[in-house]
Amino acid sequence: MPVTSKGFPLMLTFDLDAETMWTARDPAYARRPILMSQGAYGWKVGMPRVLKLLERYGVHATFFIPGWVAERNEALVKDVVARGHEVAHHSYSHRWIVNISPEEEREEMERGMEVLTRITGHRPRGWRSPAAEFSDITLDLIEEYGFDYSSNFFDDDSPYLLEIGGQRTNIVELPFRWVLDDAPFWQYSIVLPGRTLQAPSAVLEAWKSEFDVLHAEDRMMMLGMHPEIIGQPSRIKVLEGLIEHALAQPDVWIDRCDRISDDMRPRLQEAAQK
């Protein structure tokens, strides 16, 4: 059975980490203006470029935004919502969960929830962890705070229902992998790990190949990107190339994570009962 009723699902997601990509690792980086400017590129230049591209092709996406970033860019966040895109939860300060206490993790969840709800007028329905990390209590918090979907795990190419405390939930997991993230290809900073600059053509080849196999197997494709990275001139052409490649197929559904996961859930529930 196909995973959705509307064709092969392709989700374009953007983590607007901005300055928190640096400050989450070391708060002292906030006193280094050159580092901070690399993050600011995300909301100053990358986001307008990404939004313009999505509008050109008439597709909607999901933006995972830390509360700290949303507070400082309220007009931008409201514009994202006005354009029909989804805003989802990406912690408050983007601090790595493995480096904080359970009390601090709960505070991150609560503050991020409060900020995004106030600015957008809606509680965020999806959650993605900072830096792809979980603690012993993270799954419990996802359930407690009433999220409808999660996009965190790397263990499948198809969606599934999360199990928490040994019990299957109705929370849809939308997994992805590092090859479907722009950071491993292009994250370059003198203080961050990686420091790699791949040719845009190589990334487009990888993403198109991923799409072709996943589409042929009738699975799903979850692409994770960062406006400060993908929003740069040569790199936005990679995203455009993937969108064009995907839309050349007659059965591709590009949309927000909340809409796609809502369509998936009944099918996953039915499959789980067999």
C-alpha positions in Angstrom: 0.0 0.0 0.0 1.4 3.5 -0.9 2.4 5.6 2.1 0.0 8.4 1.1 -3.2 8.8 -0.9 -1.7 11.6 -3.0 1.4 10.1 -4.5 5.1 9.9 -3.5 5.7 12.3 -0.6 8.7 14.7 -0.8 9.1 17.0 2.2 11.3 20.0 2.0 12.3 21.1 5.5 14.5 24.0 6.7 16.1 24.3 10.1 16.5 28.1 10.6 19.2 27.7 13.2 20.9 31.0 12.2 23.2 32.2 15.0 22.3 29.3 17.2 24.2 27.0 15.0 27.2 28.5 16.7 26.0 29.7 20.1 24.5 26.3 20.9 28.0 24.9 20.9 29.5 27.7 22.9 27.6 30.8 24.2 30.9 32.8 24.0 30.6 32.7 20.2 28.0 35.4 20.5 30.9 37.8 21.1 32.5 36.9 17.8 30.7 39.1 15.2 32.1 37.3 12.1 30.8 33.9 13.3 27.4 35.5 14.1 27.2 37.1 10.7 27.5 33.6 9.1 24.3 32.6 11.0 22.6 35.9 10.3 22.9 35.2 6.6 20.2 32.6 7.1 17.5 35.1 8.0 18.8 38.1 6.1 19.5 36.5 2.7 18.9 32.8 2.7 15.3 32.8 3.9 14.1 35.4 1.2 15.8 33.4 -1.4 14.3 30.1 -0.3 10.8 31.6 0.1 11.0 33.1 -3.4 12.0 29.7 -4.9 9.2 27.8 -3.1 6.7 30.4 -4.3 7.9 30.1 -7.9 7.2 26.4 -8.0 4.0 26.7 -5.9 5.1 24.3 -3.2 4.9 24.4 0.6 7.5 23.4 3.1 8.1 23.1 6.9 10.4 25.4 8.8 11.8 24.1 12.1 12.7 27.2 14.0 14.3 27.6 17.5 12.3 29.9 19.7 15.4 32.2 20.2 15.6 32.8 16.5 11.8 33.3 16.2 11.8 35.9 19.0 14.4 38.0 17.1 12.7 37.6 13.7 9.0 37.7 14.4 8.1 39.4 11.1 9.9 36.8 9.2 8.2 33.9 11.0 4.8 35.5 10.5 5.6 35.9 6.8 6.4 32.2 6.6 3.0 31.4 8.0 1.3 33.9 5.7 2.8 32.2 2.7 1.2 28.9 3.7 4.2 27.2 5.1 4.4 25.3 8.4 6.4 26.4 11.4 7.5 23.5 13.7 9.4 23.2 17.0 13.3 23.1 17.0 13.9 23.7 20.7 14.5 27.2 22.1 18.2 27.9 22.0 19.3 24.8 19.9 21.5 23.6 22.8 22.6 20.0 22.4 20.3 17.8 24.4 23.1 15.5 25.5 24.8 18.4 27.2 21.9 19.7 29.4 20.0 18.4 32.4 16.5 17.0 32.2 15.2 20.2 33.8 16.9 22.3 31.1 15.6 20.1 28.3 12.1 20.6 29.6 12.6 24.3 29.8 13.9 24.3 26.2 10.7 22.5 25.1 8.4 24.8 27.1 10.0 28.1 26.0 10.2 27.1 22.4 6.5 26.0 22.5 5.4 29.3 24.1 7.3 31.5 21.6 6.2 29.7 18.5 2.6 29.4 19.6 2.5 33.2 20.4 4.0 34.3 17.2 2.2 31.9 14.8 -1.0 31.6 16.6 -0.8 27.8 16.6 0.9 25.2 18.7 3.6 23.5 16.6 2.6 20.0 15.6 6.1 18.6 14.7 9.4 18.5 16.5 13.0 18.0 15.4 15.9 17.8 17.9 18.9 20.1 17.8 21.9 18.4 16.2 20.0 15.1 15.9 20.4 14.1 19.6 18.0 12.6 22.2 18.2 12.1 25.9 16.5 9.5 28.1 13.4 11.7 28.4 13.1 13.1 24.9 10.6 10.6 23.6 8.4 11.1 26.7 8.5 14.9 26.2 7.4 14.4 22.5 4.4 12.5 23.7 3.7 14.8 26.7 3.7 17.9 24.6 1.2 16.4 22.1 3.3 16.4 19.0 1.7 14.7 16.0 4.9 13.9 14.2 8.6 13.8 14.7 11.5 14.0 12.2 14.5 12.7 14.0 15.5 9.1 13.4 17.8 7.7 10.8 16.6 4.0 10.8 14.3 3.8 7.9 13.4 5.2 4.4 9.7 5.0 5.2 7.5 6.6 7.8 6.4 4.7 10.9 4.5 5.2 14.2 6.8 5.9 17.2 6.9 3.5 20.1 7.4 5.2 23.4 7.7 3.2 26.7 7.0 0.0 24.8 3.7 1.2 23.5 2.9 2.2 19.9 1.7 5.8 19.6 0.0 7.7 16.8 3.0 10.0 16.4 4.3 9.7 12.9 8.1 9.5 12.5 9.4 11.0 9.3 13.0 9.7 9.2 15.9 11.1 7.2 19.7 10.6 6.9 22.8 12.7 6.7 23.0 12.4 2.9 19.6 14.2 2.8 21.0 17.1 4.8 22.9 20.1 3.4 25.2 20.5 6.4 27.5 17.5 5.7 28.2 18.8 2.2 28.6 22.5 2.9 28.9 23.4 6.6 32.1 25.4 6.7 33.3 27.4 9.7 36.6 27.6 11.5 35.0 26.5 14.8 32.5 23.9 13.7 33.3 20.3 12.7 33.1 19.2 9.1 34.6 22.2 7.3 33.7 20.8 3.9 32.7 22.5 0.6 31.4 20.1 -2.0 30.6 21.1 -5.5 26.9 21.9 -6.0 26.8 19.4 -8.9 27.9 16.6 -6.6 25.1 17.3 -4.1 22.4 17.6 -6.9 23.6 14.2 -8.2 23.3 12.6 -4.8 19.9 14.0 -4.1 18.5 13.1 -7.5 19.8 9.6 -7.1 18.3 9.4 -3.6 15.0 10.6 -5.0 15.0 8.1 -7.9 15.6 5.0 -5.7 13.1 6.1 -3.0 10.5 7.0 -5.6 11.0 3.6 -7.4 10.5 1.8 -4.0 7.4 3.9 -3.2 8.8 5.2 0.1 9.2 8.9 1.0 11.9 11.6 0.9 12.7 13.9 3.8 15.2 16.7 2.9 16.7 18.7 5.8 18.3 22.0 4.9 19.4 25.2 6.6 18.7 28.7 5.0 22.2 29.9 5.9 23.6 27.0 3.9 21.2 26.1 1.1 20.2 29.7 0.6 23.5 30.7 -0.9 23.6 31.4 -4.6 25.1 28.3 -6.1 23.3 26.1 -3.6 19.8 27.3 -4.2 20.2 26.1 -7.7 20.7 22.6 -6.3 17.3 22.8 -4.5 15.7 24.1 -7.6 17.2 21.3 -9.6 15.8 18.7 -7.3 12.3 20.3 -7.3 12.3 20.3 -11.1 13.5 16.7 -11.2 10.8 15.6 -8.7 8.0 17.5 -10.5 8.9 15.8 -13.7 7.2 12.7 -12.2 3.4 12.7 -12.3 2.8 11.3 -8.9 4.9 13.4 -6.6 3.4 15.3 -3.6 5.5 18.1 -2.2 4.0 19.6 0.9 4.3 20.4 4.6 5.1 17.7 7.1 1.9 18.2 9.0 -0.3 17.6 6.0 1.7 14.7 4.7 1.9 13.0 8.1 -1.9 13.4 8.6 -2.4 11.6 5.4 0.1 8.8 6.3 -1.3 8.2 9.8 -4.4 6.1 9.0 -2.4 4.0 6.6 0.3 3.4 9.2 -2.3 2.5 11.8 -4.0 0.1 9.4 -0.7 -1.6 8.6 0.2 -1.9 12.3 -3.0 -3.8 13.0 -2.3 -6.5 10.4 
